[in-house]
């Protein structure tokens, strides 16, 4: 279920990204340390700062973190709908928080929200109930020595023959037994000589002392359980036993009951209010299964309650149409009796997305919502109310649903706006009586703050919590202890803080002075009228290996975060500016070779720097509580992905590796640490078993999700960039163990999905590719035997590839596939293991083995397998060309999906493979150019750094993204391909360069061997400068589509064309002239072409030291400022050009 708070499209209240320009920027005192809007001038010299990345668009990033922090603000639900703004922004100015502790990703929704307030706080308590039993049946009750019958809203207990007493019983869970304390029983009738009683058992022995003696009284009676048993505040689960008693010796004594309830004694919120639609679920008139809402839900009634049932689907909903006067009855209250999973409430007008009123929750009782405040609707409206159950084979039961009048103290914004920057999240709300602006910013890795500036008459900050809450009124500190972590909220001194079951409840009731035990909520009133308040939030891990006293640490951190948020924003702004200065500077962000689809160079540039910032934000700290001593690069820190190796579950042994390959350029220590941490978890314990062709072994395994190998490549790149041989040697043994394990497990392994006979072409290809780098590492470290072993294994699996993935038999439709993705080697299998339908229907090959076709973007990774025979390469190419389309989104490969590691291997293969039948070298290299540029264009158009992308139309249309997002695959792919489009291939580790079709750029700020390196594509050459190149290589000739390396090509460099040009304006006889001169400062004669707006001239064979000169008449008395171009062509055809500016002039 999505947690989409957006009310976009509502005429009265809407989330408006652009509103921030009018509201946030109007508050210099609050925003002094933040930067200007996304309309900042684009950088001209590579000097990018946080102000350039500020984004107030509808597609803005909303998550925020800092490196080495466990905290992520506004994590994204990858399984939900909408973009980041739609999921995490809204008129309550909400803030969700993710926190990593004990190998868990803890997601706290609505940890903070901010409202304007109306008048004084409401009085009175909100109604809360733990049990509401109408006794129209006994479902959920156990019987002992009685039989039960139910009719007309009554249930009768009849004693079994020979029994003097018997009972029905059920468990009840209460959030806080000192709040929900009043147990009421309504006795309808007793047979002659019969009595009744009620008892409570906490499960720890005998029943608790009697609440009453056996009673012959009928009617309603209420017991105060907290007083009777001297219970202290907190949650409790206990068993209620309702007895029929007859000690006269007469058989068949009976007791009939009308109802039983356990609540806090407050009135229902609509009891004394004007009501509109009220549904007590006595019948199901108007209710039906909701289409387009997950699985097939159903609803039943027992005459007093409605129950939404869910079958074998994750979620579903029922709905009914209502017509309501929202001016007269603006509040909607829902009384939930029970849920086996979670429930949710949404509204629908029949067009557009549903409006989420209550996100997924397990909270029961009464919840009250301000519908105009949530939706912006006013007056009489007709719409659908949708009740969801979340959880397979479960149900949620509802007592009532009522629209009614009432006062609302907490007011959401009429309009809201948002802006993201690397150092802060900004939000704003407009209200009838003013505005509220908030800024969320980190103090340090363990804490953050929210600054609130309100010009409304009143304001309040609020939050929901799950855990054991305690309130220190003297220090204005709320502390919430969860299972794995503790956090504290430092509220402004003097704030009036109240507690209740939910924020919605506290908007219409007075609340209490102390927090409820278990789940609950709080509100704190803040001053209005241009006042500024600060809320600090601090976190700590509940493990002594990390924090001695988590509660005390979290309180100290919360107070520190609230001390000086403006200084914190300045500090983090400076940090990110310094980090951005480390990012490699790319010369050319234009789309080449394919249609640009309307994607501009500035959009590409912003996406580039966002990628690098997101990469650094994904760094997580060492986690001593899990045994991990290394910083880690998370696969999806903001998406809370947790399927990796136990101890570092946020790290995927695929996605994170690709991220390390780029992070090493800006944060080499974190990149190395993350790789070392991954290798430290390679299994090599005394109980490990040896892997082999015959059986599964664990030695060398990485726990969690097993993914295609790119480990050796990553190790080689880290070494090549940093030159740190000691660290390469330090990881080698574990790396070698893991590569050996990969050799026997070339398939996806996760939990029960572990089929030993499965071979997946994507895994086989990746291992063959990775072994190239294992050979380099072994050679570098002098491990000659290992290098020969890796060469032999690589040849072996290349030979096996041709045997496994090219079936000659036809599938069930008579099609013979060029190549397939999966094969199951055990021909005795009766059927194939479960697979996604997108992998294609399985069929048996000519050897009786099951195969699955898969997709071409998987099989085409085999382009990098240079030891495949040509016939196999042709089949791989034929399948690729079935989908490839240079004029389509994602180069035609994205009908289902494409992802980074496959696209990278396809591009590397197209750039490196030898010509094959039907594909000459020019065609291969051109396909690489198309792929690189199309993917760059379409990732930017999608707006996402995602696990996978898919086509949704023509170039220029929106591109789909799904899977884990935000995550590293998109980041890595984009960085890799933008560098490639500018002449640099980082995939090889060793200095490697390429000139794709139309490429004229270059990159400065790279690193090789720990030294600075700049690269420039200059005509037919790639030129180098910086300490890494000094005395090593100045330039290499490179043809279009060609890949060159320092190791192989530096000696083949032709003489460089070098000219120095100048242009001057002058007047002669009242006419303006532009005189252009070019001096040959190179070592060989060159041909020189001089070009101006007024003509051109070519001079051949200009000797070293000589000049080429021409004066061009403007044929007018004046000439505007402009540019002349000097073009030099060397003896071998190498061409270079220079632009030379000239000033404006007026003659006479």
C-alpha positions, 0 to 999 in steps of 0.5 A: 500500500502506498503512503501517498499524502499528496492531494494534487488536483484538488481545487482548494488544497493542493501540494504545489512544489513551486509555491516554495519560491513565494513562501520559503524565499520570503523568510530570510531569517529562517532560510539564511543558511539555505540556497536559492531555487533550482533556477540558479545560474548554471555553472560555467567553470565546473564550480558546482555548489549546493545552490545549483542542485536546489530543486523545487520541481514536482520531480524533486528528490525528497530523501536526505541523509549524510554519509556514515549516518544510520538516519534517512529522512523521508525514505521511499516505499519502492512498493508504493505508487507515486514519486517521492514528492507524492509519497512523502509530502503533504499539507501536514508538512510530514516527515518520515524517518528511516533508521538502521539498527541491528540489521533492521531498517526501521521505518517510522511514518509521520515522526514529525508533522506541522499544523496551524491551530484554531483557537484553544485546544479541545477539551475531553478525552477521545473514545478508545476501545479494546473490545466491542462485542455485540454478541450476535455470535461467538466467533473468536470465543472459546467455550468450556462446559457450555454450548452457545446459541446466538440470535437477534443480537443475543448470545445464550450460554447453556451449561452442559449437563452435570456442570455447575458452571461454564464459560466462554473466553477470549484474549484482549490486548489493551494498549494502555490498561490505565486508559482503556480500563472500563469493562462493561457487560450487558446481561439480558436474561438468566434462567431460574436459579442461574447466575453469571460472573466474569473473571480475568486471567493474565496467563501467569496462573490462576484467575485474578481475584473476582470482580464480583460475586456470582450475580443474579442481576440483569442489565448493564454493569461496569468494572474499572479493571485498573482500579480493581487490580492496581494495574500500572500504565502499559500494554497488556494482553489478558483473557476475559472469561464470561461465566454461566453458573447454576448451583441448584443441581438443575440441568441446563442453567442459562445466561443470555448476554447482550454485549460486552465492551472494554473502553476508556469511558469517553463518548463516541465523537459523533454522540452529540454532533450533527451527523451526515452519513452514519454506517453501523454495518447492520447491513451491507447496502451500497458496499462492493469490492473495489476495482483496481485496489489490489486483490479481491476483497469481500465484506460480510456483516453479522448485523452489527459489524462489517468485516473486510476479508482478504484471500491470497493477495497482499491487500484489497478494498471494499467501497461505498458511495456517499453524498456528504455536506462537508461544510456541515459534517466535515469530520469522518470517524471510523471505529475499527474493532480488530485487524489481523494485519493492517487497515487503511482508508482512502477516498476516490472521486472516480478519476485520478489516484485515490486520496489517502486519509489513513495510511496502513495501520494496525491501530484499532479504536476510533480515528477521526479525520478532517476531510476538507483539511485532507482533501480540500473539498467543500460543500456537498460532494459525492465520492467513494469511501474505501476500506482496505485490509492489508495482509494475506488471508486476514480480515479487518472488522469495523463497528461504525463509519460516521460523518459528523460535525465538530471542531478541528484544532489542527489545521493542515495547509491550504497549499503546500510547497517543498524544496530539496537541497543536499543540506536541507529539506524545506517545506511551506504551508499557506493558511487562511491566517498566515504561513508556516515554513519548516526546514529539516537539517542534520546536526550530525550523523545521529541527529537532526532538527526541524525549524518551524517559522509560523506567522499563523495565529497558532501552530503545533508540531506533532508526531506518531510513535511506536514503542515505549514512550516517556515524557520529561516535562521539566526538560521538554524531552519525549523519549521513545524506546523501540526494540532495536533503537531509541529516539528522543524529541527535544521540544521547545521549552514551555510548549504545551504537549499532550498525548493520545492514540493518534494525531488525528485524535488529538486534533479533536480532543484534549489528550492526556498529560502522559503518553500512552503505552505502546503506539501513540501520538503527541502534539506540542503547541508552538507560538505563532505570529512570526515566531521561530521554534526548533525541534531536535531529534536524536537516535541511538542503537539499543546495544551496548556495543554501540551505546552504553545508555541509548535513552540518555544518548538520544536525549543528549543528541536531541538537545544538541540538534535543537541548539543551532540549526542555522549553523548546522545547515551552514556546516553541511552546506560547506561539506557538500560544496567541498564534496561537489568540488571532488566530483569529476567535471564533465565537458559535454552533457549533450545527447549524441547520436540519437534524438535528444527527446527534449532532454537538455544538457543542463538536465543531464548535468544536474542529474550527474551531480545529484547522482554523486551526492546520492552516492555519498549519502548512501554510505552507512557506518560500521554496525558493531551490533551486527559484527560489522566493523566497516563502513558500507555503501548501501544498495538503497539506503533511502529505499530500506532494501534489506536482502543482503548478507546478514550483518550488512543487509542493506548491501547487495553484492552487485548493486553496491559493488558498482557504486564502489567503482565510482565512489572511489573517485570522491570517497576512496576510504568508504569505497575500500571499507565497504569492499573490505567489509563485504569480503570479511563476510565471505564464509570460511569458518570451521563448519563451512563445506566445500563447493563442487559440481556434485553438491552445494557447499558454503565455503566462499559463500556470501549470505543473503541474496547471491548475485552475479559476480563483479567483485574482482572488477571492483577490487581491481578498479579500487586498486587502480584508482588509489594505488593501494596495494596493501589493501588489494593484498588484504582482500585477495584470499577472501576474494579468491574463495568467493570466486571459487564458490561462484564457479559452482553457483552461477544462478540466483540464490535467495532463501528457498530459491536455490536450485543447484542444477540451474545455470543462468546466462547472466551469472555465467557471463558475469563470472567470465567477465569478472575472471578477467580482473581476477587474472589481472589481480593474480598477475599483479600480486605474483600469484601465477598459479592462481592466474593460470587457474582463472584462465582455465576456469574462464575457458571452461565456462565459455565452452559450457556457455555454448553448450548450455544456452543455445537449444536446437529444440523448438518451444511449445509454439514451434519457435527455435530461440537463438539463445536463452537465459536459463537451463536446468541441467537435471533432465530427470526433473518433472517440472521446472522451478517456479519462475516469473512469467516474464522469463517466458514459458519453459520448454525442454531442449533437445537433451530433455533439460528445461530452459527458459527464454528470458529477455535479450538484455540478459542474454546479450551480456554474453557480448563480453565473452570473447572466448565464445565461438563466432557461431554462438556470438552471431546467435547472441547478436541475432537475439539482441537485434530482434529488440534493438532499435536506435529510434526507441526508448532505451534503445528498444531493449526496455519493453520489460525492463533493463538494468545497469549491470546488463547494460554495462556489459552489453556496451563493453562487449559492443565496444570490444568484440571482433566483427562477426557475420552480419556485424562489422566493426563500425556497426558494433561500435555504433550500437554502443554509441546508441546504447550509451546515449539512449540510456543516459537520455532516458534515465534523466527523463525518468527522473529516477535512480532506480533498479530497473527502467522500462519503456513507456512511449517514444523518445521524449516521453516519460520513462518508467522506473521500478524495483528498488528505488532510489538505489545504486544501479541507476546512479552507477549506470549513469555515471559510467555512461556519461564518462564513456560519452566523454571519452573515459572508460572506468570499467577497465580500471587501467587507463582506458579511453574511447571516442563514441560517435559525435563525442567531443568532451572530456573529463577533469578530476579523475584519479589513477594510482592516487594521482590527478588525471584530466582527459580531453577528446580533441578531434582525433586524439585523446589528450592527457594532463595532470600528475598521473599522466606526467612522463607517462602519456600525453596523447593517443590517436583515437578513431570514432568507436575505438577504445585505446589504453595507455598500456597498448597505445601510448607509443603509437601517438602521432605528432600533435597539431598545435596552433595559437590563434588571434583575431582583431578588428580594424578599420580601413577606409571606413570599412570594418575588417576582422584580421585572423592569424594562426601560428603553427607552434607544433613540430610538423607542417599543417594545413590551416583553415581560417573561418569567420562570419565574413568568409574563410581561407585555407592555407596548406603546408604552414611550416612550424613557427610560420603564420597563416593570416587573412583579413576579412572585410565585413563590407560595412562600417561596423561589425558586431562582436563574434568568433573566428575559428582556426582549424589545423589538419596534420599530415595524418589527417588529425584535425583540431580547432580553436575558437578566437573571439573578436570585439565589436567595432564601428568605423568613422 
